[in-house]
Amino acid sequence: MDPRFEALARSVARTFGPAVEMRMEEAIATGGAGEGRRQFADPATALSLVGLILNVVPIAWEIAKVILDGGRQPSAADIERRVFDRLEREGRLRSAADEEAVIRRTVQAVLDAQRGDGAGPRA
């Protein structure tokens, strides 16, 4: 995974607490979230959130970059909608409040990073 995306994923994971942060470190160290990547069953919630974050970071980054490269300033709401649409088209989205919170926090972290305000470098 791109080091910028790893930094953003870590940043978002911290906002969900130590259990998610720990699972994120494990996932990054092993190259992914493994079998639990798309499951939302207790006690695997932390691992599932990690998987979703790891999926959302590069998608949100790509969408924001395309908008920025087009000379427009991306809004979080526009990127969130596009991330939802893409994940839904690819069959990777379930309607759960956790997924909405992950996407919202991840998109904000990506925007902050691309503007130079967050954890990651501006591309």
C-alpha positions as CSV (number, residue, x, y, z in Angstrom):
1,M,0.0,0.0,0.0
2,D,1.1,3.5,-0.8
3,P,2.8,5.0,2.4
4,R,0.5,8.1,2.1
5,F,-2.5,5.8,2.3
6,E,-1.1,3.9,5.2
7,A,-0.6,7.2,7.1
8,L,-4.2,8.2,6.3
9,A,-5.6,4.8,7.3
10,R,-3.7,5.0,10.6
11,S,-5.1,8.5,11.2
12,V,-8.7,7.4,10.6
13,A,-8.3,4.2,12.7
14,R,-7.2,6.3,15.7
15,T,-10.5,8.1,15.6
16,F,-12.3,4.8,16.2
17,G,-10.3,3.9,19.3
18,P,-7.4,1.6,20.4
19,A,-9.0,-1.6,19.2
20,V,-9.3,-0.4,15.6
21,E,-5.9,1.3,15.7
22,M,-4.3,-2.0,16.8
23,R,-6.1,-3.9,14.1
24,M,-5.0,-1.3,11.5
25,E,-1.3,-1.8,12.5
26,E,-1.7,-5.5,12.2
27,A,-3.4,-5.2,8.8
28,I,-0.8,-2.8,7.4
29,A,2.0,-5.1,8.7
30,T,0.5,-8.1,7.0
31,G,-0.6,-6.3,3.8
32,G,-4.3,-6.3,4.4
33,A,-7.2,-7.0,6.7
34,G,-7.4,-10.7,5.8
35,E,-10.6,-12.8,5.9
36,G,-12.5,-10.3,8.1
37,R,-12.1,-7.5,5.6
38,R,-15.8,-7.3,4.8
39,Q,-17.5,-8.8,7.8
40,F,-19.4,-6.9,10.4
41,A,-19.9,-9.4,13.2
42,D,-19.0,-8.8,16.8
43,P,-16.1,-9.1,17.9
44,A,-14.7,-8.6,14.4
45,T,-16.1,-5.1,14.1
46,A,-12.6,-3.5,14.5
47,L,-11.2,-5.7,11.8
48,S,-14.1,-4.9,9.5
49,L,-13.7,-1.2,10.1
50,V,-10.0,-1.6,9.2
51,G,-10.9,-3.3,6.0
52,L,-13.3,-0.6,5.0
53,I,-10.8,2.1,5.8
54,L,-8.2,0.4,3.7
55,N,-10.7,0.2,0.8
56,V,-11.9,3.8,1.1
57,V,-8.5,5.6,1.4
58,P,-7.3,5.0,-2.2
59,I,-10.7,5.5,-3.7
60,A,-11.3,8.8,-1.9
61,W,-7.7,9.9,-2.8
62,E,-8.2,9.1,-6.4
63,I,-11.6,10.9,-6.6
64,A,-10.3,14.0,-4.8
65,K,-7.2,14.1,-7.0
66,V,-9.2,13.9,-10.2
67,I,-11.4,16.8,-9.0
68,L,-8.3,18.8,-7.9
69,D,-6.6,18.1,-11.2
70,G,-9.7,19.5,-13.0
71,G,-9.2,22.8,-11.2
72,R,-12.1,22.4,-8.8
73,Q,-12.0,22.2,-5.0
74,P,-13.6,18.9,-3.9
75,S,-16.2,18.9,-1.2
76,A,-16.4,16.2,1.3
77,A,-20.1,15.5,0.5
78,D,-19.3,15.1,-3.2
79,I,-16.4,12.7,-2.5
80,E,-18.5,10.7,0.0
81,R,-21.3,10.3,-2.5
82,R,-18.8,9.1,-5.2
83,V,-17.1,6.7,-2.8
84,F,-20.5,5.3,-1.8
85,D,-21.5,4.9,-5.4
86,R,-18.3,3.2,-6.4
87,L,-18.3,0.8,-3.5
88,E,-22.0,0.0,-4.2
89,R,-21.3,-0.6,-7.9
90,E,-18.4,-2.9,-6.9
91,G,-20.6,-4.8,-4.4
92,R,-18.5,-3.8,-1.5
93,L,-20.9,-1.7,0.5
94,R,-23.5,-2.7,3.0
95,S,-25.8,-0.2,4.6
96,A,-24.5,0.2,8.1
97,A,-23.9,3.2,10.2
98,D,-20.3,2.1,10.8
99,E,-19.6,2.2,7.1
100,E,-21.0,5.7,6.8
101,A,-18.9,6.9,9.6
102,V,-15.8,5.3,8.2
103,I,-16.3,6.8,4.8
104,R,-17.1,10.3,6.2
105,R,-14.0,10.3,8.5
106,T,-11.7,8.8,5.8
107,V,-12.8,11.3,3.1
108,Q,-12.2,14.2,5.5
109,A,-8.7,12.8,6.3
110,V,-8.0,12.5,2.5
111,L,-9.1,16.1,1.8
112,D,-7.0,17.4,4.8
113,A,-4.0,15.5,3.5
114,Q,-4.4,16.7,-0.1
115,R,-4.8,20.3,1.1
116,G,-1.7,19.9,3.3
117,D,-3.6,20.1,6.5
118,G,-3.5,16.5,7.6
119,A,-1.4,13.4,8.3
120,G,-0.3,12.7,4.7
121,P,1.7,14.6,2.1
122,R,0.1,16.5,-0.6
123,A,0.3,14.8,-4.0
